[in-house]
Amino acid sequence: MAKRILLGLAMLAALLAFGCGQKAGRLSTSSKEALAEYELGVAAADKLYFEEAAGHFVKAVALDSGFAVAYSRLSKVLQNLGDEAQAREYQAKALRLMKDPSGKDRVTEREGLFIVLQDAYLHYDFDKAQATIERWVERFPEDYEAHAFLGMEQQISQNYDQALIAYHRTAELNPNYAQAYNGMGYLHLAKGDFDRALENLEKYRDMAPDQANPYDSIGELEQARGRYQEAIKQYRKALEINPNLRFVLHHLGEIYRIQGQYARAIDYFLEAAEKARGPEAESISRQYLAYCYLRRGNLKQALTEALRAVELDPKNPIAHYNLGLVHVAMGDLSAAMADAERTDQWLTKLNLRRYGLDRFLFHLMGEIYLATKEYDLAIDSHWEAVQKSPSPLYNLFYLHALGYAYYQAGRLDEAVATLERALGQNPNHADCLYTMALIYKEKGDYKLARECLDRFREVFKDADEGVEWVEKAIRMKV
């Protein structure tokens, strides 16, 4: 369950990471000091430095208790920090301050659009959010930030061509807005064009060389195409610049996990959990921990962490999905089915299927069907998960699951074709390499089996000792 798997709700929160840098004359505060803190908060949020941004917005509302959009900005960054209770509290203040007792607007139209947009996302009203963004673009067609919001909305809705148009327009309107190139980089990555992705992400880095996120973004690209050591270098550079970014800690943990270095991965995930501000944020770190323990074969600890993740954020469908994977590994399929039902319920209640997040449910059901040897149903479910995950940031995990289901069903040629597709994106994907070795051995093609196994061993050369499945793979004879 790489970062791309757990992304889910975290990415929806990141949708609001863009700034709204209105100039002094267009903001509804008369306090120069409050305005200065607000602008510092916007700049910090634009770098994804949410803790720093929260501090500035707290100061802004302390200096001007009627500064509505600053309360909404504070709500946004607290949501990104996983403190939804406080986010709702400050957003409620923003809403109350939008009008005076007579019903007259206290905020500018642009401020009001941001406040309404934040409220929509905070309450998972995505139809209202989309309508608000469209209204913003219509009312302020020269506002680069309106187009930036539109680009991200189209991106997470997997409308990649439309998202690219919006980001290009953002860059045209504000050539100094570095985040536009970050967005374009991820879009080209989602479309499988690694060269153009790198071109845009390097431009992002060159425009913001003192910020952490450009290096993290390049790290994700390098990881997606299997250049793990280069990715680690980029992640560490990001952490050197800002050691408090939890998403970088998650990325470092994941890149060590996918190389079998579970102890190092766990250290990073624990550090991220310790730095979490709110329960929703800690839940994500606990999900990473649960899956890492699962892969290491420590199912008791995996269950502890998965249950804790659900306890911290019971409305997060991905937490229930993650618990379901642990229950499948433990052989408790009735509990796994109950987890799948709760995953389904929360996906529906929060309207998250529109963003393709039902891939989690399809994957979990595929694993349950695989455990009961209902191979056709397993293949159908895993195939659906792949269709919901077109981007290389997400789909390697699901492609491997589908390939493995074909292998278990004895449909070896289809398994090979699926896994070759994954390895075409990332030739160092260890799970795919190991499964390919098993398939070629079964087909009697020992030369190809050895080649895949040797490549797996190279990726896992520094893997932890004492992990049963890893040692079995390394000792495998062909």
Steps between C-alpha positions, in 0.01 A plus 500: 500500500730768379442865566294501183260258671458695820485830317119515492370754747840661542494603135152644536630712785797604286252626244481810718873556516501786253529856624256779442740790492268794476660839520447730797228707338294190427495347847245584767733603778614845604789366708834518322646263759224243446545531126873441531446181703232385255734542205774310683248222567400484133867481397570221751190302392608531138824324600290232681648619832167468674619525862677824418197626310270422793717707730474803272124470456452469878689828538294661222165425667640604838588839350162529321228281647269591212735380224269233355715362222795462740283271716414298190869484403577375848226240461658385174848445638364328812309264271825426320662437838232245584329704773150502360328596827690826524467553125122489533508737797694768313298451182179559696646834616583591141143429393355709785723793407406506131205732565417767757179487710308679226602240241751720323815331367811550712727323252593556138350271239832318453538448874146369512572250224796364690302471824216316324751271324676411824166428665402270215820296524489490877154343481578274200250683279697458180219604267484834680879527490511446125219749443682757716823458304313537172331812636838638607646449151192657343501806725878548499635351176837673545550364853783247481396336825153423373660307213739330745203372702334388178814315397523308826130415496532364147820318595355302789192432289745341250405744224866545415472690172262755650726533804799574276306775326416657836860483626634648176254785539614544861862533386404742225320726748780480757835380359648514852252254648726198545225263613354504149805308378470258788144428389605457137781269606262269683259506209765388253599232749138390519497475121818288509726764341793491741721731293247784485417441866865546594530807278213672684609389846855622439356835396303502826820427691693770312230754582493401869843350581476588870169316550466135599208387287669521156755241613228281646308517171807401298552219751152368429572501128827315547331246726220446249752403234709281728800727564490445873838635605442823310156528658651457848749774422217735404289415804794557732567836337138596564531392864821698542314813394200431720525207744137535611327393179316180583428411139876488433543268799228277355675497163832403655328227699331366190811493287682298764200271544483413130866394524430273798666731752209488740676615818616822334156552351334458839729761653387759243132410540526525879667840471218617274241371749672682785497825301131474410299795626154348474341154511427485127868559424620242752256248355680519165837429662349206690369359172851508355627326812231234482582407143873501569452259791273288281768467233758419765277218622422651841123468477430570866672838482339567162158444655582731792601782267207447261249507787663814635472665156126431492459623856675827415293565186196268483352680199806437282411217259867436431560419867224235483645368174842472661354312797332269251835412340634404842196283570546325164864428586386358836240279330206675669291545188174579679672796668651600165153500341375723781794735432408502131143594587620791714737607223206498260279695741752778554590525132131557433435731795797723418436493124855380430427270207507803270877511552555130428554410865277196469817333369568422866174308530557311175851403613383380843221293345752355257718389790202346679396309188858386448507363855181302433641379164221670306748591231268643237348738753846591629622580149189707425546702820870560446436594139252765618760636744749537213243687290450746786876561521643617166794692647842338561480662844223256589476212260811286559353366823174410327667360190702266718186391685328424169804317365522292816129414476554378143796293625295342779227420248749324274460758223872542465521682167257767623700527821822557306341764276364691800825489693702598193281808473590590859870431450494717190426791732728393783753226415599472867158426646596218734159337543456479123849357453450230761159400364644489147775269625235266644303504175797434274612217729155344472509544121840330492680809367784483753720756327237775529413383851864543606520843335193623689620347824844658465340840444279447806804409710679815384209719611481313832875472558478704823170351616446419866598152612251263655201586279360164395372584152812699412736222606290247308525717187874550534558125552273399212667265256420496128 
